[in-house]
Amino acid sequence: MTAAAATLLPVSLGVLVGAGTQRVTGVGFALVAGPLLVLLLGPMEGVRLVNLLSLLSSLVVLPAVWRDVDRRTVLSLAVPALAVLPLGGWIAGNVPGAPLMIGEGLLILLALYSLHRFPGPELLQGRAGAAGAGAVSGLMNVTAGIGGPAITLYAAATRWEHASFVASMQLYTVLVNAGSLAVKGWPRLPPSMLALAAACTLAGVALGHLVEHRVSRERARKAVLAMAAVGAATAIVKGVITI
């Protein structure tokens, strides 16, 4: 097996599972696929690809769930997220690869710990909570490709109804990832890899749609968190080795 093929296979699998998870739970694409893509492609190109494929995944899902989107809440989260993207883009472009990989892995682990430790934080309630969650989400999205955990914490704090949350996250993801790509640019990867990754994203969304009502949300959530933790830890180790 060539080096290119050895990279394409895990990239395709990670994207496929991530897109399916995104369709079932509303979040999870970046948590599942992000650490693997960063590990294989490096922090800059890996995150760019996560941003692009997250955008594609949500664009495909959005028409089917549009009626459940809470546009006012999405706006209150997206505006502060978009406002911090230039700062995050500067960080991503000026921090060396190995430290950035370590930092991104630590961010993912911190986000996972926050989801476990603070299931319903009162701090995130109200307008100030929405602004804070959006800003943190935007900064993490453009630097590490993981904007979902901060919004998930906000959803828990405000008891956001699940169907509306899943639908609204698609619009939010489109806006923030489009902004992230505008700040950092398009992934500089071979067209064949981009085409295969896009095809796996679409296939993952289709599979997620088929199994949406058959998979326990709690089981899906636990699987996402476990895979994300392993991927983040691996990225940290690679970053430490390559310093």
C-alpha positions in Angstrom: 0.0 0.0 0.0 1.4 3.4 -1.0 1.7 6.3 1.5 -1.1 8.2 -0.3 -3.4 5.2 -0.1 -2.5 4.7 3.6 -3.6 8.3 4.2 -6.7 8.2 2.1 -8.2 5.1 3.8 -8.3 6.5 7.4 -9.3 9.9 6.2 -12.2 8.4 4.3 -13.3 6.3 7.2 -13.0 9.2 9.7 -15.0 11.5 7.4 -17.7 8.9 6.8 -18.2 8.2 10.5 -18.0 11.9 11.4 -20.7 12.9 8.9 -23.0 10.1 10.0 -22.6 11.2 13.6 -23.3 14.8 12.7 -26.6 13.7 11.1 -27.7 11.7 14.1 -26.6 14.0 16.9 -26.4 17.5 15.4 -22.7 17.7 16.4 -19.8 15.4 16.3 -18.2 15.6 12.8 -15.3 17.7 14.0 -14.9 15.7 17.2 -14.8 12.4 15.3 -12.9 13.3 12.2 -11.0 16.4 13.4 -8.2 14.7 15.5 -7.6 12.1 12.8 -7.4 14.6 10.0 -5.0 16.8 12.0 -2.9 13.8 12.8 -2.7 12.7 9.2 -2.6 16.1 7.4 -1.1 18.5 10.0 -2.8 21.1 12.0 -3.4 23.7 9.3 -4.6 21.5 6.4 -6.4 19.1 8.8 -8.5 21.9 10.3 -9.1 23.5 6.9 -10.5 20.2 5.7 -12.6 19.8 8.8 -14.0 23.3 8.2 -14.8 22.5 4.6 -16.4 19.1 5.2 -18.4 20.3 8.2 -19.8 23.1 6.0 -20.7 20.6 3.3 -22.3 18.1 5.7 -24.5 20.8 7.3 -25.4 22.3 3.9 -26.8 18.9 2.9 -28.7 18.3 6.1 -30.1 21.9 6.5 -32.9 21.8 3.9 -34.5 18.7 5.6 -34.5 20.4 9.1 -35.0 24.0 8.2 -38.4 24.3 9.8 -37.0 23.5 13.2 -34.1 26.1 13.0 -34.2 28.7 15.8 -32.8 31.6 13.7 -32.8 34.1 16.5 -30.7 31.9 18.7 -28.4 31.0 15.9 -27.8 34.7 15.2 -27.0 35.4 18.9 -24.4 32.7 18.8 -23.0 33.2 15.3 -22.3 37.0 15.5 -19.8 36.7 18.4 -18.3 33.6 16.8 -17.7 35.4 13.5 -16.2 38.4 15.3 -13.3 36.4 16.8 -12.4 34.5 13.6 -9.7 36.9 12.4 -7.9 36.5 15.8 -8.2 32.7 15.6 -7.0 32.7 12.0 -3.9 34.7 13.0 -3.1 32.2 15.8 -3.5 29.3 13.4 -1.2 30.9 10.8 1.5 32.0 13.2 1.9 29.1 15.7 4.3 26.3 14.6 2.8 23.0 13.7 3.9 20.8 16.6 2.8 23.2 19.4 -0.4 23.9 17.5 -1.2 20.2 17.3 -0.6 19.8 21.0 -2.7 22.8 21.7 -5.6 21.5 19.5 -5.4 18.1 21.2 -5.6 19.8 24.6 -8.5 22.0 23.5 -10.4 18.9 22.5 -9.7 17.2 25.8 -10.7 20.3 27.7 -13.9 20.6 25.7 -14.7 16.9 26.4 -14.0 17.4 30.1 -16.2 20.5 30.2 -19.1 18.5 28.6 -18.7 15.8 31.3 -18.1 18.1 34.3 -20.6 20.9 33.6 -23.8 19.4 32.1 -25.9 22.5 32.7 -23.8 25.6 33.7 -25.8 28.6 34.7 -22.9 30.8 33.5 -24.0 30.2 29.9 -27.6 31.4 30.3 -28.9 34.7 29.0 -27.5 37.0 26.3 -24.0 37.1 27.9 -23.9 33.3 28.0 -24.8 33.1 24.3 -22.1 35.7 23.4 -19.5 33.9 25.4 -20.4 30.5 24.1 -20.4 31.8 20.5 -17.0 33.6 20.9 -15.3 30.5 22.4 -16.9 28.3 19.8 -15.7 30.5 16.9 -12.1 30.7 18.3 -12.0 26.9 18.7 -13.5 26.3 15.3 -11.0 28.4 13.4 -8.0 27.1 15.3 -8.9 23.5 16.0 -12.0 22.8 13.9 -14.1 22.1 17.0 -16.8 24.7 17.5 -19.5 22.3 18.7 -18.7 21.6 22.4 -19.2 25.3 23.5 -22.6 25.4 21.8 -23.5 22.0 23.3 -22.8 23.4 26.8 -25.0 26.4 26.0 -27.7 24.1 24.8 -27.5 22.1 28.1 -27.6 25.3 30.2 -30.7 26.6 28.4 -32.4 23.2 28.0 -32.5 23.7 24.2 -35.1 21.3 22.7 -33.2 18.5 20.9 -34.8 18.7 17.4 -34.4 22.5 17.3 -30.8 22.2 18.5 -29.9 19.6 15.8 -31.5 21.8 13.1 -30.1 25.0 14.4 -26.5 23.6 14.6 -26.6 23.0 10.9 -27.2 26.7 10.1 -24.7 27.7 12.8 -22.1 25.3 11.4 -22.6 26.6 7.8 -22.0 30.3 8.9 -19.0 29.7 11.2 -17.2 27.3 8.9 -17.8 29.6 5.9 -16.2 32.4 8.0 -13.3 30.2 9.0 -12.5 29.3 5.4 -12.8 32.9 4.4 -10.2 33.8 7.1 -7.8 30.8 6.5 -8.4 29.9 2.8 -9.3 26.7 1.0 -7.5 23.4 1.9 -4.3 23.0 -0.1 -4.8 19.3 -0.8 -4.8 17.2 -4.0 -8.2 17.5 -5.8 -8.5 13.7 -5.7 -8.4 13.7 -1.8 -10.9 16.6 -1.6 -13.3 14.8 -4.0 -13.0 11.5 -2.1 -13.5 13.3 1.3 -16.6 15.1 -0.1 -18.0 11.9 -1.4 -17.5 10.2 2.0 -19.2 13.2 3.7 -22.3 12.8 1.5 -22.3 9.0 2.1 -22.0 9.5 5.8 -24.9 11.9 5.9 -27.0 9.4 3.9 -26.1 6.6 6.3 -26.8 8.8 9.3 -30.2 9.6 7.9 -31.0 5.8 7.6 -30.0 4.9 11.1 -31.1 8.1 12.8 -34.1 6.5 14.5 -32.4 3.2 15.3 -29.4 4.5 17.2 -29.7 5.6 20.8 -28.6 9.2 21.0 -26.8 8.4 24.3 -24.8 5.6 22.7 -23.9 7.7 19.7 -22.8 10.5 22.0 -20.6 8.2 24.1 -19.0 6.8 21.0 -18.3 10.2 19.7 -16.7 11.3 22.9 -14.6 8.2 23.2 -13.2 8.4 19.6 -12.6 12.1 20.1 -10.6 11.5 23.3 -8.4 8.9 21.6 -7.8 11.1 18.6 -6.9 14.1 20.7 -4.5 12.1 22.8 -2.8 10.7 19.7 -2.5 14.2 18.2 -0.8 15.4 21.4 1.6 12.5 21.4 2.5 13.2 17.7 3.0 16.9 18.5 5.3 16.1 21.4 7.4 13.7 19.3 7.8 16.1 16.4 8.8 19.2 18.5 
